[in-house]
Amino acid sequence: MADSDLSYTFTCPSCAGSFSILLERIPPVQARFRCPLCKQPMDFPSREEARIYARLQPQGAAAPAPATAAAPSPAGASYPSATPPPAAAVRENAAALLMPDDTAAIDNLRFRVDKPGWETDVFDRRAMRNLIRSGEVQENDRVRVDDAEPVIAGSISFIKGLFGLRKNARVNPPTCCRTHTERVAHFKCRDSVRPLCEECAPEKKFGQTVIRVCGHCGGTATELVAPELS
């Protein structure tokens, strides 16, 4: 049987739900993702490991659509179980099963950038795109996808192409506000260097003096110098 027709069947260790996925849809690396039924994390083999297991599994009728839930396995049925991947591999590939064409699922994801000063910021995919375009998020930064362990931003399949666009850009987009990423940042917090838009850097009057302050920490905000065109 050709690999294009071969499917790998696995069973959730938490709820015993049985699922099948075409071999060509399985990532080349080991990963962990949540069961579609009980939402508990499951360790998933690499494509090469799945190919071995799939050839050992009984192949019945035509394989169901990729990642489509099926009824729980019949009593007594068993399948070869995948060897749990090393912890390091799980951490580095926690988001690997999120395919680029799963648009609806990807749009619902939330991202956290794992570096100092970003601890309370949560972004959607559009915000991440703006942060990458303006250079705020770099390819080697570590990013958390939902509740997964942090991974290298450039390894996440559905945003890594944005770094290539950034490298090939003929102009440097202006820095965006970290809270409102669709807005240009005209100020920055003197203490945290956080980019701020007009709303995030309101004017405050102190006696006869009017200054801009950071709407997040209350520190002084200074004017942000726009980058020169390249």
C-alpha positions in Angstrom: 0.0 0.0 0.0 1.4 3.5 -0.9 2.1 5.9 1.8 -0.5 8.3 0.4 -3.2 5.8 1.2 -1.7 4.7 4.5 -3.3 6.0 7.8 -2.1 5.7 11.3 -4.6 4.9 14.1 -4.0 6.0 17.6 -5.9 5.8 20.9 -6.1 8.5 23.5 -4.8 7.1 26.8 -7.2 9.3 28.8 -10.6 8.7 27.1 -9.8 5.7 24.8 -11.1 7.6 21.8 -9.7 6.2 18.5 -8.6 8.5 15.7 -7.0 8.1 12.3 -4.9 10.4 10.3 -3.3 10.0 6.8 0.5 9.4 7.0 1.2 12.5 4.8 -0.5 14.7 7.3 1.7 13.7 10.2 4.6 16.1 11.0 8.2 14.8 10.6 8.9 15.4 14.3 7.6 14.0 17.5 5.0 16.3 19.1 2.3 16.6 21.8 -1.2 17.8 21.1 -4.6 17.7 22.8 -7.2 14.9 22.2 -10.1 16.3 20.1 -12.6 14.7 22.5 -11.3 15.0 26.1 -8.7 17.8 25.4 -6.0 15.9 27.4 -2.4 16.0 26.0 -1.2 13.1 24.0 2.3 12.2 22.8 2.4 11.7 19.0 5.1 9.9 17.0 7.1 11.3 14.2 6.1 10.5 10.6 8.7 7.8 10.3 7.6 6.1 13.5 4.0 6.4 12.5 4.8 4.7 9.1 6.2 1.7 11.0 3.2 1.5 13.3 0.8 2.0 10.5 2.2 -0.9 8.5 1.7 -3.1 11.6 -1.9 -2.0 12.2 -4.8 -3.7 10.4 -5.9 -1.7 7.4 -9.6 -1.9 6.8 -11.7 0.2 4.5 -10.6 3.5 3.1 -8.9 5.7 5.7 -11.1 8.4 7.1 -10.4 12.1 6.6 -7.3 13.3 8.4 -7.7 14.1 12.1 -11.4 13.1 12.0 -12.7 11.6 15.3 -14.0 8.0 15.1 -15.9 5.9 17.6 -14.0 4.6 20.6 -12.0 1.4 19.9 -13.9 -1.8 20.4 -13.3 -3.7 23.6 -10.1 -5.8 23.4 -8.8 -3.9 20.3 -5.2 -2.8 20.7 -2.7 -0.9 18.6 1.0 -0.5 18.9 1.6 2.5 21.1 4.1 5.2 20.2 7.2 5.6 22.3 6.8 8.9 24.3 9.2 11.5 22.8 11.9 13.0 25.0 10.8 16.0 27.0 13.1 18.3 25.0 11.5 17.2 21.7 8.0 17.7 23.1 8.9 21.2 24.2 10.5 22.2 20.9 7.7 20.8 18.8 4.6 21.4 21.0 2.9 23.3 18.2 4.0 21.1 15.3 0.6 19.5 14.6 -1.1 22.8 13.8 -1.2 22.6 10.1 -1.1 25.8 7.9 -4.5 25.1 6.4 -6.3 24.8 9.8 -7.2 28.5 9.5 -10.1 28.6 12.0 -8.1 26.8 14.7 -5.0 29.0 14.1 -7.0 32.2 14.3 -8.2 31.2 17.8 -4.7 30.6 19.2 -3.1 32.9 21.6 0.6 33.7 21.7 2.9 34.8 24.5 6.4 36.0 23.8 8.8 34.5 26.4 11.1 37.4 27.1 11.4 40.0 29.9 8.8 42.8 29.8 6.3 40.7 27.8 4.9 38.5 30.6 1.4 40.0 30.6 1.0 40.4 26.9 -1.2 38.0 24.9 -1.5 38.2 21.1 -3.6 36.7 18.4 -2.1 35.7 15.0 -2.7 39.1 13.4 -0.9 40.8 16.3 2.0 38.5 15.9 2.2 39.3 12.2 2.4 43.0 13.0 5.1 42.4 15.7 7.2 40.4 13.3 6.8 42.9 10.5 8.0 45.7 12.7 10.9 43.7 14.2 9.5 43.5 17.7 9.5 39.7 17.6 12.6 38.0 16.2 13.0 34.6 14.6 14.9 33.2 17.6 12.5 34.5 20.2 10.7 31.8 22.2 6.9 31.9 22.0 4.2 30.1 23.9 1.2 28.9 21.8 -1.8 28.7 24.1 -0.7 26.6 27.1 2.2 24.8 25.4 5.8 25.0 26.4 7.8 27.9 24.6 9.2 27.1 21.2 11.4 29.0 18.8 9.2 31.4 16.9 10.9 30.5 13.6 9.9 26.8 14.0 6.2 27.5 14.2 4.9 26.5 10.7 2.1 29.1 10.4 4.2 32.1 11.2 7.7 31.2 10.2 7.1 32.6 6.6 6.6 36.0 8.1 10.2 36.2 9.1 11.3 35.6 5.5 9.0 38.5 4.4 10.6 40.7 7.1 14.1 39.9 5.8 13.2 40.7 2.2 11.3 43.9 3.0 12.7 46.9 1.2 11.5 49.3 3.9 11.4 49.1 7.7 7.8 49.3 9.0 7.4 51.7 11.9 7.3 50.2 15.4 3.8 49.2 16.5 2.2 49.7 19.9 2.6 46.4 21.8 -1.0 46.6 23.1 -2.6 47.9 19.9 -0.4 46.3 17.3 -2.4 47.8 14.4 -1.4 51.3 15.5 2.0 53.0 15.1 3.9 53.6 18.3 4.9 57.3 18.8 6.2 56.9 22.3 8.0 54.5 24.5 8.1 53.9 28.3 11.4 55.2 29.7 11.5 52.4 32.3 10.4 49.3 30.3 11.1 50.6 26.7 7.6 49.4 25.8 6.3 51.0 22.5 3.2 53.0 23.1 0.5 54.5 20.9 -1.3 57.8 21.7 -3.9 55.9 23.8 -1.2 54.1 25.8 0.7 57.2 26.5 -1.9 59.7 27.8 -1.0 63.3 28.7 -0.9 64.1 32.5 -0.6 67.5 34.0 1.8 68.1 36.8 1.4 71.7 37.9 2.1 73.8 34.8 3.9 70.9 33.1 2.2 68.4 30.8 4.0 65.1 30.1 3.2 61.8 28.6 3.1 58.8 30.9 3.0 55.1 30.3 -0.5 53.9 30.7 0.8 50.5 31.9 3.2 51.3 34.7 2.7 55.1 35.1 6.3 55.9 34.2 7.4 58.7 32.0 6.9 58.2 28.2 9.3 59.7 25.8 9.0 60.3 22.1 9.9 57.3 19.9 12.3 58.2 17.0 11.0 56.7 13.8 13.4 54.4 11.9 15.0 55.6 8.7 13.9 54.1 5.4 16.3 51.5 4.1 
